[in-house]
């Protein structure tokens, strides 16, 4: 997945990520990460561009459900789910009413947005970079 660089001048939308497994997702012990997103970015880009390794087996093209997150606050600040996303998110474990695919959640409002990344959202067999 290509991560577009964020111009700090355009990153005006507050997004809070709650990491159920902070060590596994970011290598740090901080479960709450406060970031700024730019309108037009999706939440997967925001996370990955800031060191939060949300799994995305398909490369962020809505062809799997590995980037599943829970939108706790600010659903109305994000793009609406498409039929393709709804079909894919149904395959995710732990499905809830606020389940979304982070690759499909495009920031459209001014925030704030709060999301929870489940602890099982990582590829346990992925090789660690050497």
KEFILO-453201 format. One record per residue (C-alpha): residue in three letters; x, y negated, z negated. Coordinates in steps of 0.1 Angstrom, whole numbers, padded with zeros to 4 digits, always signed. Example, Ala and Ser with C-alpha at 12.3 -4.5 7.8 and 13.67 -1.06 7.14 Angstrom:
// residues 2
ALA+0123+0045-0078SER+0137+0011-0071
// end
This chain:
// residues 130
UNK+0000+0000+0000UNK+0013-0034+0009UNK+0010-0059-0020UNK+0006-0095-0008UNK+0027-0119-0028UNK+0006-0142-0049UNK+0011-0180-0047UNK+0009-0192-0083UNK-0009-0223-0071UNK-0038-0201-0058UNK-0039-0177-0087UNK-0067-0194-0107UNK-0090-0166-0117UNK-0083-0150-0152UNK-0084-0112-0152UNK-0079-0091-0183UNK-0069-0055-0179UNK-0074-0031-0209UNK-0051-0001-0204UNK-0062+0030-0223UNK-0027+0044-0217UNK-0005+0014-0216UNK+0028+0034-0216UNK+0017+0056-0188UNK+0003+0028-0167UNK+0028+0000-0173UNK+0057+0015-0192UNK+0049-0010-0220UNK+0031-0007-0253UNK+0006-0036-0246UNK-0030-0024-0241UNK-0043-0059-0231UNK-0027-0076-0202UNK-0039-0111-0192UNK-0033-0120-0156UNK-0043-0146-0130UNK-0057-0135-0096UNK-0062-0154-0064UNK-0096-0154-0047UNK-0096-0129-0019UNK-0073-0104-0037UNK-0086-0071-0048UNK-0080-0059-0084UNK-0057-0031-0073UNK-0034-0057-0057UNK-0036-0078-0089UNK-0027-0049-0111UNK+0001-0035-0089UNK+0016-0069-0083UNK+0020-0073-0120UNK+0034-0039-0130UNK+0002-0020-0138UNK+0005+0013-0118UNK-0032+0021-0110UNK-0031+0053-0091UNK-0042+0049-0054UNK-0036+0081-0035UNK-0052+0068-0003UNK-0032+0036-0003UNK-0061+0015-0012UNK-0083+0021+0018UNK-0115+0035+0001UNK-0107+0071+0011UNK-0105+0085-0025UNK-0115+0077-0060UNK-0082+0076-0078UNK-0082+0038-0084UNK-0114+0041-0105UNK-0118+0014-0131UNK-0146+0001-0154UNK-0156-0036-0149UNK-0165-0047-0185UNK-0171-0083-0177UNK-0174-0104-0145UNK-0191-0080-0121UNK-0208-0110-0106UNK-0173-0125-0099UNK-0164-0096-0076UNK-0176-0085-0042UNK-0205-0062-0041UNK-0199-0024-0038UNK-0203-0012-0002UNK-0220+0021+0006UNK-0186+0036+0014UNK-0173+0026-0021UNK-0205+0039-0038UNK-0200+0073-0020UNK-0163+0075-0031UNK-0168+0063-0067UNK-0193+0091-0072UNK-0164+0115-0069UNK-0145+0099-0099UNK-0145+0116-0133UNK-0161+0096-0161UNK-0186+0078-0138UNK-0205+0050-0155UNK-0228+0022-0144UNK-0198-0002-0143UNK-0176+0021-0123UNK-0158+0006-0093UNK-0128+0013-0071UNK-0102-0014-0079UNK-0091-0014-0042UNK-0126-0026-0033UNK-0132-0052-0060UNK-0124-0084-0042UNK-0122-0115-0065UNK-0148-0140-0053UNK-0157-0161-0083UNK-0138-0182-0109UNK-0138-0155-0136UNK-0132-0145-0162UNK-0131-0108-0153UNK-0123-0080-0177UNK-0116-0044-0166UNK-0107-0012-0184UNK-0083+0013-0167UNK-0090+0049-0180UNK-0062+0068-0195UNK-0065+0096-0169UNK-0059+0071-0141UNK-0024+0083-0132UNK-0009+0110-0111UNK+0008+0133-0136UNK+0028+0151-0109UNK+0042+0120-0092UNK+0079+0119-0093UNK+0096+0092-0113UNK+0118+0070-0091UNK+0155+0077-0095
// end
